[in-house]
Amino acid sequence: MQESIEFSVVVPVHDEAGNAPALAREIAAALDGRAYEMIFVDDASRDDTRAELAALKAELPSLRIIGHRRNAGQSRAVRTGVLAARAPIVGTLDGDGQNDPADLPRLLARLQRHDAPANLAMVAGKRGKRQDKWSKRVASRLANAVRKAALKDGADDSGSGVKVFKREAFLRLPYFDHMHRFMPALILREGYAVEFLEVNHR
């Protein structure tokens, strides 16, 4: 079964009852016809997130659910999901629904295109028309500018949760809390290439 899966989608969730099932159905619709799996990592939710996802297992056979006994944060949840992934290429989405699953095939196609650089290991989403409050957009723009200047990773938007990358490249990265925000810089440090593609924001 592992050899037949080409793409794994990892979704960290914490207290996302009401949101997680809808997101799982959207992922299934976006990837219909592909050999994929979706892995929801429940980061010790205190609500019915896990029960709601478990109720979807019959409807969505590609759905896998992994749980943390204690809340460990988004970076640890992403890492847990990637370690469990069966496919050589992994995509990530935030669990609150702000990322559009319809962007996943576009990022995947960009990573797998025939004329891609040989060392291309990640295509990261860059939110276009952000739906955040004005104050949050300004603060984010300033923070990203400082981070980009310091790390020289070319990332204009470190807060976007939608990414597609090669699993083998991720497994070479050092783990630390909040490392998911520094993945482009970490990937570059390992000698790989990273590209960015504008994505939807909800």
C-alpha positions in Angstrom: 0.0 0.0 0.0 2.9 2.4 0.8 4.2 2.1 -2.8 0.8 3.0 -4.3 0.4 6.3 -2.4 2.0 9.3 -4.2 1.0 12.2 -2.1 0.4 12.6 1.7 -1.5 15.6 3.1 -0.7 16.5 6.7 -3.1 18.6 8.7 -2.4 19.6 12.3 -5.6 20.3 14.3 -6.3 21.5 17.8 -9.9 22.2 18.9 -11.2 22.4 15.4 -14.6 20.6 15.9 -16.9 21.8 13.1 -14.0 22.8 10.9 -12.0 19.6 10.5 -14.7 17.4 8.8 -15.4 20.1 6.2 -11.7 20.5 5.5 -11.3 16.8 5.1 -14.1 16.7 2.6 -12.5 19.6 0.7 -9.1 17.8 0.5 -10.9 14.7 -0.8 -12.6 16.7 -3.5 -9.4 18.6 -4.5 -7.4 15.3 -4.8 -10.1 13.1 -6.3 -8.6 10.6 -8.7 -5.1 10.7 -7.2 -3.3 8.2 -5.1 -3.2 10.1 -1.8 -3.8 10.0 1.9 -4.7 12.7 4.3 -3.3 12.5 7.9 -5.0 14.6 10.5 -2.8 15.0 13.6 -5.0 15.8 16.6 -2.8 17.8 18.9 -4.7 16.9 22.1 -7.9 18.6 21.3 -10.3 19.3 24.2 -13.4 19.3 22.0 -15.0 16.7 19.6 -12.4 17.2 16.8 -11.1 13.6 16.9 -14.6 12.1 17.3 -15.9 14.1 14.3 -13.0 13.0 12.2 -13.3 9.3 13.2 -17.0 9.5 12.1 -15.7 10.2 8.6 -13.6 7.1 8.2 -16.2 5.2 6.3 -16.9 8.1 4.0 -13.3 9.0 3.4 -11.1 5.9 3.2 -8.0 8.0 2.6 -8.3 9.6 6.0 -5.9 8.7 8.8 -6.0 10.1 12.3 -3.1 10.3 14.7 -3.3 11.8 18.1 -1.0 13.4 20.7 -1.7 12.7 24.3 -0.5 16.2 25.3 -0.6 19.4 23.3 2.7 19.8 21.6 2.2 22.6 19.2 1.9 22.9 15.4 5.6 22.1 14.5 5.5 18.9 16.5 2.1 18.0 15.0 3.4 18.6 11.4 6.5 16.5 12.2 4.4 13.6 13.6 2.3 13.6 10.4 5.4 13.7 8.1 7.0 10.8 10.0 3.8 8.8 9.5 3.4 9.7 5.9 3.6 6.9 3.3 4.3 9.1 0.2 7.5 10.6 -1.0 5.9 14.0 -1.4 4.0 15.7 1.5 1.6 18.7 1.5 0.6 20.6 4.6 -2.4 22.7 5.4 -3.5 24.6 8.6 -6.4 22.9 10.3 -8.6 26.0 10.7 -9.6 26.1 7.0 -7.8 29.3 6.1 -5.8 27.4 3.5 -7.6 26.3 0.3 -7.1 22.6 -0.5 -7.7 23.5 -4.1 -4.2 25.0 -4.1 -2.5 21.6 -3.4 -2.6 20.3 -6.9 -1.1 23.5 -8.2 1.8 23.4 -5.8 2.3 19.7 -6.5 2.4 20.2 -10.2 5.0 23.0 -9.7 7.2 20.7 -7.7 6.9 17.8 -10.2 7.1 19.7 -13.5 9.5 18.2 -16.0 11.8 21.3 -16.1 12.0 21.8 -12.3 15.5 22.3 -10.9 17.0 18.9 -9.9 17.4 20.1 -6.3 13.9 21.6 -6.0 12.5 20.2 -2.7 9.7 22.6 -1.7 7.0 24.8 -3.2 5.5 27.0 -0.5 2.3 29.0 -0.7 2.4 32.8 -0.6 -1.0 34.3 0.4 -2.3 36.7 -2.2 -5.3 38.7 -1.1 -5.1 38.1 2.7 -8.3 38.1 4.6 -6.8 39.3 7.9 -7.4 42.6 9.6 -5.4 45.6 8.4 -3.3 45.7 11.6 -2.4 42.1 11.3 -1.4 42.4 7.7 0.9 45.3 8.5 2.5 43.6 11.5 3.0 40.4 9.4 4.6 42.4 6.5 7.1 44.0 8.9 7.9 40.7 10.6 8.4 38.9 7.3 10.6 41.7 5.9 12.9 41.4 9.0 13.0 37.6 8.9 13.6 37.6 5.1 16.5 40.0 5.4 18.1 38.0 8.2 17.6 34.6 6.7 17.8 35.4 3.0 15.3 32.7 2.2 13.2 34.6 -0.3 10.0 34.0 1.7 7.6 36.9 1.7 5.1 35.0 3.8 6.3 32.7 6.5 2.8 32.3 8.0 1.3 30.4 5.1 0.6 26.8 6.2 0.1 25.4 2.7 3.3 23.8 1.4 4.3 20.8 -0.8 7.7 19.3 -0.2 9.8 16.1 -0.6 9.6 14.0 2.6 13.3 13.0 2.4 14.3 16.7 2.5 12.1 17.4 5.5 13.6 14.5 7.4 17.0 16.1 7.2 15.8 19.3 9.0 16.5 19.9 12.7 13.4 20.0 14.8 12.6 22.8 17.2 9.5 24.6 18.3 8.0 26.8 15.6 10.3 25.3 13.0 7.4 25.1 10.5 7.7 28.9 10.1 11.4 28.6 9.0 11.1 25.6 6.7 12.2 27.5 3.5 15.4 28.7 5.2 16.0 25.2 6.6 15.5 23.5 3.3 17.9 26.0 1.6 20.5 25.3 4.3 20.5 21.7 3.4 21.4 22.5 -0.2 17.9 22.2 -1.8 16.0 24.8 -3.8 12.7 26.4 -2.8 10.0 28.1 -4.9 7.0 30.1 -4.0 3.5 30.2 -5.6 0.6 32.6 -4.8 -2.3 30.8 -3.1 -5.8 31.6 -1.9 -6.4 32.8 1.6 -9.8 32.5 3.4 
